[in-house]
């Protein structure tokens, strides 16, 4: 089989890159996507009304690679969650990955993750190991952990997600598993999506894959993070109530997704009884750790 035939045979991977004012880093992010080896992909960039040079940089790449890069620009800020939902709606691939406009991926990141999804149908999400860097590409002494839920029961998978890191949200997922998830504007939407996926299948961590995850906001405590969620730029909500109490929607969403899942009556009952106190404890400990 020729190289062209093999390329056509491979399953399409859709990379969704929702961005806003990523001019400092987006060129290196796009370049690392273009350097992915042994995969067939499309890159969907959704520019959420950037007012820096993000637009010019993205248009330049799109003109150079029209068959690969699809650039969309929103003239008004539609909000972070809506922008994430937009790139997913545009995805044509069997597999999908959200990509931050400031991260950098190892050239074999996608191929390692795809190999797992291709041969293990029980896995709905595959991801690699994150290595944190700062705005100057210097390594940070920061570790956020990873986990692998293959072989675990449904409740064990679910609680692993609730207590684990959010890094898997940037992994490679089965598009069909994501398409039905509501992307409403709420704090903790990444946790809600991962929890819903955990009800559908397993998460796989592949040590052979890695990416550089950039930290550049320098938020020191919980109040600073909360202030970002409440800002007009984040566009979380137009309601004073939801801006003032941004975390209240998350437990409601978790329970709603649980009830509508195929988890079975016993699992739903057990998780319903355990989830509220566990979520409260997680919230208090996370707030203390970040505060």
Secondary structure per residue as TSV (DSSP state, phi and psi in degrees):
chain	resnum	aa	ss	phi	psi
A	1	X	-	360.0	131.6
A	2	X	-	-72.0	167.1
A	3	X	H	-63.6	-38.6
A	4	X	H	-66.6	-40.2
A	5	X	H	-65.6	-41.1
A	6	X	H	-63.4	-40.3
A	7	X	H	-61.9	-42.1
A	8	X	H	-69.1	-30.9
A	9	X	H	-72.7	-29.8
A	10	X	S	-64.2	147.8
A	11	X	-	-70.3	141.6
A	12	X	E	-77.2	135.0
A	13	X	E	-108.0	127.0
A	14	X	E	-101.2	124.5
A	15	X	E	-104.5	117.1
A	16	X	E	-100.6	119.6
A	17	X	E	-118.1	91.3
A	18	X	E	-82.7	125.3
A	19	X	E	-134.7	156.9
A	20	X	S	-153.1	117.5
A	21	X	S	53.7	55.8
A	22	X	-	-106.8	24.4
A	23	X	T	-55.8	-31.1
A	24	X	T	-67.3	-31.9
A	25	X	T	-124.1	-11.7
A	26	X	H	-68.6	-27.3
A	27	X	H	-62.4	-45.5
A	28	X	H	-68.4	-32.8
A	29	X	H	-65.4	-47.4
A	30	X	H	-63.9	-42.7
A	31	X	H	-60.1	-38.9
A	32	X	H	-70.2	-28.8
A	33	X	H	-69.1	-43.6
A	34	X	H	-63.9	-24.3
A	35	X	T	-87.9	3.6
A	36	X	-	-63.1	136.4
A	37	X	-	-103.2	145.6
A	38	X	S	61.5	33.9
A	39	X	-	-138.4	160.2
A	40	X	E	-112.7	120.5
A	41	X	E	-143.5	165.3
A	42	X	E	-131.0	144.8
A	43	X	E	-113.9	118.7
A	44	X	E	-107.5	112.8
A	45	X	E	-106.3	125.6
A	46	X	E	-117.1	109.6
A	47	X	E	-91.5	112.4
A	48	X	E	-88.7	71.6
A	49	X	S	56.7	44.4
A	50	X	-	-62.4	144.0
A	51	X	-	-118.1	20.4
A	52	X	S	-111.0	-151.4
A	53	X	S	-92.6	17.3
A	54	X	H	-56.1	-45.0
A	55	X	H	-60.7	-48.4
A	56	X	H	-64.9	-37.9
A	57	X	H	-65.2	-46.6
A	58	X	H	-65.6	-41.7
A	59	X	H	-63.6	-35.8
A	60	X	H	-63.5	-45.2
A	61	X	H	-64.8	-41.4
A	62	X	H	-64.6	-35.5
A	63	X	H	-68.5	-33.3
A	64	X	H	-76.5	-28.4
A	65	X	T	-132.4	62.0
A	66	X	T	-63.8	-26.7
A	67	X	T	-79.1	-13.7
A	68	X	T	-114.1	-40.1
A	69	X	E	-106.5	127.8
A	70	X	E	-115.7	112.4
A	71	X	E	-104.5	128.7
A	72	X	E	-124.6	140.9
A	73	X	E	-125.6	132.7
A	74	X	E	-99.7	125.9
A	75	X	S	-73.0	-23.6
A	76	X	S	-120.4	151.5
A	77	X	-	-67.8	112.9
A	78	X	-	-93.7	-1.8
A	79	X	-	96.2	151.5
A	80	X	H	-63.2	-47.5
A	81	X	H	-63.2	-42.1
A	82	X	H	-64.1	-33.8
A	83	X	H	-70.1	-38.7
A	84	X	H	-64.2	-40.1
A	85	X	H	-66.0	-36.3
A	86	X	H	-61.3	-46.2
A	87	X	H	-66.5	-32.8
A	88	X	H	-67.3	-40.1
A	89	X	H	-62.0	-32.3
A	90	X	H	-80.8	-12.3
A	91	X	-	-68.1	134.2
A	92	X	-	-109.3	-10.5
A	93	X	S	-80.2	160.2
A	94	X	S	-71.8	-28.8
A	95	X	E	-116.2	152.4
A	96	X	E	-140.7	145.8
A	97	X	E	-143.6	130.6
A	98	X	E	-78.5	135.1
A	99	X	-	-126.0	125.3
A	100	X	-	-72.1	143.8
A	101	X	T	-76.4	12.0
A	102	X	T	-131.6	4.9
A	103	X	-	-96.4	169.3
A	104	X	E	-135.6	131.8
A	105	X	E	-111.7	141.4
A	106	X	-	-58.9	143.0
A	107	X	T	-56.3	-23.2
A	108	X	T	-106.9	14.5
A	109	X	H	-57.8	-53.1
A	110	X	H	-68.1	-37.6
A	111	X	H	-66.5	-39.2
A	112	X	H	-64.7	-42.9
A	113	X	H	-67.8	-40.0
A	114	X	H	-64.6	-37.8
A	115	X	H	-57.4	-39.9
A	116	X	H	-65.7	-46.4
A	117	X	H	-65.5	-34.4
A	118	X	H	-64.8	-36.2
A	119	X	H	-105.6	-9.3
A	120	X	-	-125.4	90.3
A	121	X	T	-64.3	-19.4
A	122	X	T	-77.0	-12.7
A	123	X	E	-88.8	126.2
A	124	X	E	-102.3	-13.1
A	125	X	E	-150.6	132.7
A	126	X	E	-128.6	138.0
A	127	X	E	-150.5	163.7
A	128	X	E	-105.1	-161.8
A	129	X	E	-97.4	126.0
A	130	X	E	-84.7	140.6
A	131	X	E	-122.3	120.1
A	132	X	E	-80.6	138.2
A	133	X	E	-132.3	162.4
A	134	X	-	-98.4	-171.0
A	135	X	T	-67.2	-14.3
A	136	X	T	-105.3	16.0
A	137	X	S	70.4	12.5
A	138	X	-	-82.7	141.3
A	139	X	B	-66.5	139.7
A	140	X	-	-104.1	146.0
A	141	X	S	-83.9	69.3
A	142	X	-	-141.2	133.9
A	143	X	-	-134.8	127.6
A	144	X	-	-113.8	-0.4
A	145	X	-	79.1	168.4
A	146	X	-	-154.5	167.4
A	147	X	-	-151.5	162.9
A	148	X	-	-135.5	121.3
A	149	X	-	-105.0	13.4
A	150	X	T	-62.7	132.1
A	151	X	T	88.3	-7.1
A	152	X	-	-86.5	155.1
A	153	X	-	-70.2	165.8
A	154	X	H	-58.2	-48.6
A	155	X	H	-60.5	-38.1
A	156	X	H	-65.7	-41.3
A	157	X	H	-60.2	-43.6
A	158	X	H	-63.8	-47.7
A	159	X	H	-72.6	-27.1
A	160	X	H	-61.8	-41.2
A	161	X	H	-66.5	-45.2
A	162	X	H	-60.1	-35.4
A	163	X	H	-99.0	-8.8
A	164	X	S	-88.9	-175.8
A	165	X	-	-77.8	166.3
A	166	X	S	-93.2	8.0
A	167	X	G	-55.6	-35.5
A	168	X	G	-61.6	-17.6
A	169	X	G	-62.7	-19.3
A	170	X	G	-101.8	20.7
A	171	X	S	-92.6	-177.4
A	172	X	E	-91.6	124.5
A	173	X	E	-123.1	160.0
A	174	X	E	-75.4	120.6
A	175	X	H	-58.3	-39.3
A	176	X	H	-61.8	-32.6
A	177	X	H	-71.7	-25.3
A	178	X	H	-89.6	-30.7
A	179	X	H	-57.1	-30.2
A	180	X	T	-87.1	-2.0
A	181	X	S	-82.3	132.8
A	182	X	-	-77.5	130.4
A	183	X	-	-107.2	61.2
A	184	X	-	-78.7	156.7
A	185	X	S	-72.9	100.3
A	186	X	-	-152.5	150.6
A	187	X	T	-71.6	134.5
A	188	X	T	89.5	16.3
A	189	X	H	-62.3	-30.3
A	190	X	H	-64.1	-43.0
A	191	X	H	-65.1	-41.9
A	192	X	H	-60.6	-42.9
A	193	X	H	-67.1	-44.2
A	194	X	H	-63.3	-39.8
A	195	X	H	-63.9	-41.5
A	196	X	H	-64.1	-39.4
A	197	X	H	-67.2	-35.2
A	198	X	H	-64.6	-26.9
A	199	X	T	-72.8	-17.5
A	200	X	T	-96.7	-30.1
A	201	X	-	-175.6	-164.5
A	202	X	E	-97.0	156.4
A	203	X	E	-107.4	138.3
A	204	X	E	-121.9	129.3
A	205	X	E	-100.8	130.3
A	206	X	E	-114.0	109.0
A	207	X	E	-61.5	-21.3
A	208	X	E	-70.8	-19.3
A	209	X	E	-102.4	142.0
A	210	X	E	-149.1	157.5
A	211	X	E	-148.8	157.3
A	212	X	E	-96.6	117.1
A	213	X	E	-101.9	123.6
A	214	X	E	-92.9	132.8
A	215	X	-	-113.0	117.7
A	216	X	-	-137.9	1.2
A	217	X	S	-84.3	-28.2
A	218	X	-	59.6	40.3
A	219	X	-	-78.8	125.0
A	220	X	-	-91.4	-26.4
A	221	X	S	-147.0	177.9
A	222	X	H	-62.0	-39.9
A	223	X	H	-63.9	-36.5
A	224	X	H	-66.9	-40.4
A	225	X	H	-65.6	-40.2
A	226	X	H	-63.7	-38.5
A	227	X	H	-62.4	-36.8
A	228	X	H	-66.4	-40.6
A	229	X	H	-63.0	-32.3
A	230	X	H	-86.0	-6.1
A	231	X	S	-74.2	155.8
A	232	X	T	-66.2	-31.4
A	233	X	T	-63.8	-37.2
A	234	X	T	-72.3	-27.9
A	235	X	T	53.9	46.7
A	236	X	-	-67.0	-46.6
A	237	X	-	-163.3	152.6
A	238	X	S	-88.2	-7.7
A	239	X	-	-84.7	133.5
A	240	X	H	-61.2	-39.2
A	241	X	H	-61.3	-48.9
A	242	X	H	-72.9	-28.1
A	243	X	H	-71.1	-33.4
A	244	X	H	-78.7	-31.3
A	245	X	S	-128.4	68.6
A	246	X	T	-68.7	-19.0
A	247	X	T	-90.4	-5.9
A	248	X	H	-68.2	-26.4
A	249	X	H	-72.3	-26.4
A	250	X	H	-62.0	-52.4
A	251	X	H	-61.7	-34.0
A	252	X	H	-63.3	-43.0
A	253	X	H	-65.2	-41.4
A	254	X	H	-61.8	-44.5
A	255	X	H	-67.9	-38.9
A	256	X	H	-62.6	-45.2
A	257	X	H	-64.8	-36.9
A	258	X	H	-63.0	-46.9
A	259	X	H	-64.6	-34.0
A	260	X	H	-87.2	-0.6
A	261	X	S	-84.6	177.1
A	262	X	S	-102.2	35.2
A	263	X	S	-72.0	-17.7
A	264	X	-	93.5	151.7
A	265	X	H	-60.9	-46.7
A	266	X	H	-62.7	-46.1
A	267	X	H	-63.0	-41.9
A	268	X	H	-62.9	-42.6
A	269	X	H	-64.7	-46.5
A	270	X	H	-63.8	-45.2
A	271	X	H	-66.8	-36.1
A	272	X	H	-63.3	-39.0
A	273	X	H	-72.2	-34.5
A	274	X	H	-89.1	-30.9
A	275	X	H	-61.0	-48.3
A	276	X	H	-57.9	-52.1
A	277	X	H	-66.3	-33.9
A	278	X	H	-66.9	-41.6
A	279	X	H	-64.5	-40.9
A	280	X	H	-62.5	-43.4
A	281	X	H	-63.9	-41.5
A	282	X	H	-62.4	-44.6
A	283	X	H	-59.5	-45.8
A	284	X	H	-67.5	-40.9
A	285	X	H	-71.7	-38.5
A	286	X	H	-65.7	-39.7
A	287	X	H	-65.4	-39.9
A	288	X	H	-66.7	-39.7
A	289	X	H	-66.8	-37.3
A	290	X	H	-89.3	-12.2
A	291	X	-	-85.5	360.0
